[in-house]
């Protein structure tokens, strides 16, 4: 449904067209889409570039109850009483003779009586065709927010709570410290060439100390 300005230009009527742009987000209910638009409006986003599009429109009629003679009479009396109060107050305010409160009360009773009579007659005529009360609604299966392509990234960042995309800072890892070298195991003493090799299964005899030359003194 579009709201037309009675004081607008009297040019040729423009046929409604679907908004162009990219889909910002899709919601299951209209309340969720409205909340998203409110969030962008509070963030000073140009909401004139937004549109809410309902897809797969469906008519939903919700049955509220069954009609009975008593319910029809009560509903007719209530609606007639409100109409009687309205006309009674008009006569009470604008009457030159100054109609009093009894006149207002009489108008209320007359309105309730006529309303009850009208409701009962209408129910008697339509009883076989419609014997229940209901409310009619037009709903959509999903609601999409359409935004101009140049502003879609900004709108998504605002919906996620960030004004601008956060730059990721890469930090080079520190170089690994070299591990201390383990002390080398002592090498086994090499066998002397003049030392005999013991048979298999026996221990080798201890090596004789090397004879070091000594200087002789005369």
FENMOZI-V868512 format. One record per residue. OMEGA is omega in radians with two decimals (none if undefined). BURIAL is + if it has 9 or more other ideal C-beta (glycine too) atoms within 8 Angstrom, else -. D_CENTER is the distance of its C-alpha to the mean C-alpha in Angstrom with 2 decimals. Layout:
omega->OMEGA burial->BURIAL d_center->D_CENTER
omega->OMEGA burial->BURIAL d_center->D_CENTER
//
This chain:
omega->-3.12 burial->- d_center->24.07
omega->3.10 burial->- d_center->25.35
omega->-3.12 burial->- d_center->27.03
omega->3.14 burial->- d_center->30.41
omega->-3.12 burial->- d_center->32.40
omega->-3.12 burial->- d_center->35.91
omega->-3.11 burial->- d_center->37.37
omega->-3.14 burial->- d_center->36.08
omega->-3.14 burial->- d_center->38.29
omega->3.13 burial->- d_center->40.42
omega->3.13 burial->- d_center->40.10
omega->-3.12 burial->- d_center->39.30
omega->3.14 burial->- d_center->36.14
omega->3.12 burial->- d_center->33.37
omega->3.14 burial->- d_center->31.66
omega->3.13 burial->- d_center->27.86
omega->3.11 burial->- d_center->26.45
omega->3.12 burial->- d_center->23.10
omega->3.13 burial->- d_center->21.45
omega->-3.14 burial->- d_center->22.19
omega->3.13 burial->+ d_center->20.18
omega->3.14 burial->- d_center->17.69
omega->3.11 burial->- d_center->14.31
omega->-3.14 burial->+ d_center->11.77
omega->3.12 burial->+ d_center->8.67
omega->-3.09 burial->- d_center->8.54
omega->-3.12 burial->+ d_center->6.59
omega->-3.10 burial->- d_center->8.80
omega->3.12 burial->- d_center->9.16
omega->3.14 burial->+ d_center->10.25
omega->3.11 burial->- d_center->8.99
omega->3.10 burial->+ d_center->5.24
omega->3.11 burial->+ d_center->7.10
omega->3.11 burial->+ d_center->9.44
omega->3.10 burial->- d_center->7.55
omega->3.11 burial->+ d_center->6.78
omega->3.09 burial->+ d_center->10.47
omega->3.10 burial->- d_center->11.61
omega->3.11 burial->+ d_center->10.57
omega->3.12 burial->+ d_center->12.58
omega->3.11 burial->+ d_center->15.27
omega->3.12 burial->- d_center->15.83
omega->3.12 burial->- d_center->16.32
omega->3.06 burial->- d_center->19.06
omega->3.12 burial->+ d_center->17.57
omega->-3.04 burial->- d_center->19.63
omega->3.07 burial->- d_center->17.34
omega->3.13 burial->- d_center->20.28
omega->-3.11 burial->- d_center->19.41
omega->3.06 burial->+ d_center->16.08
omega->3.08 burial->- d_center->16.02
omega->-3.09 burial->+ d_center->13.80
omega->3.07 burial->+ d_center->15.48
omega->-3.10 burial->+ d_center->15.49
omega->3.08 burial->+ d_center->17.03
omega->3.13 burial->- d_center->19.57
omega->-3.14 burial->- d_center->20.34
omega->3.07 burial->- d_center->21.92
omega->-3.10 burial->- d_center->24.05
omega->3.09 burial->- d_center->23.53
omega->-3.12 burial->- d_center->26.44
omega->3.14 burial->- d_center->26.14
omega->-3.09 burial->- d_center->29.57
omega->3.13 burial->- d_center->30.06
omega->3.14 burial->- d_center->33.66
omega->3.14 burial->- d_center->37.21
omega->3.06 burial->+ d_center->39.55
omega->-3.13 burial->- d_center->42.78
omega->-3.12 burial->- d_center->45.72
omega->3.13 burial->- d_center->44.93
omega->3.12 burial->+ d_center->41.25
omega->-3.14 burial->+ d_center->42.27
omega->3.14 burial->+ d_center->45.03
omega->3.12 burial->+ d_center->42.86
omega->3.10 burial->+ d_center->40.11
omega->3.12 burial->+ d_center->42.83
omega->3.14 burial->+ d_center->44.57
omega->3.14 burial->+ d_center->41.47
omega->3.09 burial->+ d_center->40.65
omega->3.12 burial->+ d_center->44.34
omega->3.09 burial->+ d_center->44.64
omega->3.10 burial->+ d_center->41.88
omega->3.09 burial->+ d_center->43.73
omega->3.08 burial->+ d_center->46.97
omega->-3.12 burial->+ d_center->45.63
omega->-3.13 burial->- d_center->44.57
omega->3.11 burial->+ d_center->48.00
omega->3.10 burial->+ d_center->49.83
omega->3.09 burial->+ d_center->48.24
omega->3.11 burial->- d_center->49.05
omega->-3.13 burial->+ d_center->52.69
omega->-3.08 burial->+ d_center->52.74
omega->-2.99 burial->- d_center->51.62
omega->3.14 burial->- d_center->53.41
omega->3.13 burial->- d_center->56.49
omega->-3.13 burial->- d_center->59.70
omega->3.12 burial->- d_center->61.46
omega->3.12 burial->- d_center->58.72
omega->-3.07 burial->- d_center->57.53
omega->-3.14 burial->- d_center->56.84
omega->3.08 burial->- d_center->54.31
omega->3.10 burial->- d_center->56.31
omega->3.10 burial->+ d_center->55.63
omega->3.13 burial->+ d_center->51.85
omega->3.11 burial->+ d_center->52.13
omega->3.12 burial->+ d_center->54.18
omega->3.12 burial->+ d_center->51.60
omega->-3.13 burial->+ d_center->48.86
omega->3.12 burial->+ d_center->51.08
omega->3.11 burial->+ d_center->51.99
omega->3.11 burial->+ d_center->48.42
omega->3.13 burial->+ d_center->47.42
omega->3.12 burial->+ d_center->50.43
omega->3.11 burial->+ d_center->49.77
omega->3.11 burial->+ d_center->46.07
omega->3.14 burial->+ d_center->47.04
omega->-3.14 burial->+ d_center->49.67
omega->3.13 burial->+ d_center->47.39
omega->-3.13 burial->+ d_center->44.67
omega->3.14 burial->+ d_center->47.27
omega->3.13 burial->- d_center->48.89
omega->3.13 burial->+ d_center->45.64
omega->3.12 burial->+ d_center->44.71
omega->-3.14 burial->- d_center->48.20
omega->-3.06 burial->- d_center->47.91
omega->-3.04 burial->- d_center->44.45
omega->-3.09 burial->+ d_center->44.67
omega->-3.11 burial->- d_center->45.29
omega->-3.10 burial->- d_center->42.51
omega->-3.09 burial->- d_center->39.67
omega->-3.14 burial->- d_center->40.00
omega->3.09 burial->+ d_center->36.45
omega->-3.09 burial->- d_center->33.86
omega->3.05 burial->- d_center->30.36
omega->-3.07 burial->- d_center->27.47
omega->3.12 burial->- d_center->26.19
omega->3.03 burial->- d_center->22.62
omega->-3.06 burial->- d_center->21.34
omega->3.10 burial->+ d_center->17.96
omega->3.13 burial->+ d_center->16.27
omega->3.13 burial->- d_center->15.21
omega->-3.12 burial->+ d_center->12.27
omega->3.14 burial->+ d_center->11.13
omega->3.05 burial->+ d_center->11.45
omega->-3.13 burial->+ d_center->11.51
omega->-3.12 burial->+ d_center->15.02
omega->3.10 burial->+ d_center->16.45
omega->-3.03 burial->- d_center->19.98
omega->-3.11 burial->- d_center->20.81
omega->-3.08 burial->- d_center->22.33
omega->-3.05 burial->+ d_center->19.25
omega->-3.14 burial->+ d_center->16.58
omega->3.12 burial->- d_center->17.19
omega->3.14 burial->- d_center->17.16
omega->3.13 burial->+ d_center->13.86
omega->3.11 burial->+ d_center->12.24
omega->3.12 burial->+ d_center->14.17
omega->3.11 burial->+ d_center->13.09
omega->3.13 burial->+ d_center->9.33
omega->3.03 burial->- d_center->10.51
omega->3.11 burial->- d_center->12.88
omega->-3.13 burial->- d_center->16.06
omega->-3.14 burial->- d_center->18.11
omega->3.09 burial->- d_center->20.21
omega->-3.10 burial->- d_center->20.34
omega->3.12 burial->- d_center->22.20
omega->-3.12 burial->- d_center->25.59
omega->-3.13 burial->- d_center->26.62
omega->-3.14 burial->- d_center->30.12
omega->3.14 burial->- d_center->32.45
omega->3.13 burial->- d_center->35.11
omega->3.13 burial->- d_center->38.26
omega->3.13 burial->- d_center->39.34
omega->3.12 burial->- d_center->42.59
omega->-3.11 burial->- d_center->45.66
omega->3.12 burial->- d_center->46.76
omega->3.13 burial->- d_center->49.89
omega->-3.14 burial->- d_center->52.87
omega->3.13 burial->- d_center->53.92
omega->-3.12 burial->- d_center->57.54
omega->3.13 burial->- d_center->60.05
omega->3.11 burial->- d_center->61.69
omega->-3.11 burial->- d_center->65.49
omega->3.13 burial->- d_center->67.36
omega->-3.14 burial->- d_center->69.37
omega->-3.12 burial->- d_center->73.14
omega->3.14 burial->- d_center->74.93
omega->-3.13 burial->- d_center->77.46
omega->-3.13 burial->- d_center->81.09
omega->-3.13 burial->- d_center->82.65
omega->3.12 burial->- d_center->85.58
omega->-3.10 burial->- d_center->88.94
omega->-3.14 burial->- d_center->90.83
omega->-3.10 burial->- d_center->94.01
omega->-3.12 burial->+ d_center->92.28
omega->3.12 burial->- d_center->92.74
omega->-3.12 burial->- d_center->89.76
omega->3.06 burial->- d_center->89.82
omega->-3.10 burial->- d_center->89.75
omega->3.11 burial->- d_center->86.56
omega->3.12 burial->- d_center->85.51
omega->-3.14 burial->- d_center->87.56
omega->3.10 burial->- d_center->86.53
omega->3.11 burial->- d_center->87.68
omega->-3.13 burial->- d_center->90.39
omega->-3.11 burial->- d_center->89.43
omega->3.13 burial->- d_center->89.99
omega->-3.14 burial->- d_center->93.10
omega->-3.13 burial->- d_center->92.67
omega->3.12 burial->- d_center->93.54
omega->-3.11 burial->- d_center->97.00
omega->-3.12 burial->- d_center->96.87
omega->3.12 burial->- d_center->100.04
omega->3.14 burial->- d_center->102.01
omega->3.12 burial->- d_center->104.40
omega->3.14 burial->- d_center->108.00
omega->3.12 burial->- d_center->110.15
omega->none burial->- d_center->113.84
//
